[in-house]
Amino acid sequence: MSHTAVLLAAVSEDQGPGNTLRVVLLVSLLGAALLAWFLLRGYRNDDNND
């Protein structure tokens, strides 16, 4: 069993799918923000790349 599956199993042990969905949504939003930052940082112009 992977670490993610263990974490999700511990989170949703007796609380139903609502808490698990909240965790999945939060992790996906943080991942999207990190990906956007990583991709967009290459497009900034610091006037050092002439």
Secondary structure as UniProt FT lines:
FT   HELIX           3..11
FT   HELIX           17..40
FT   HELIX           41..43
//
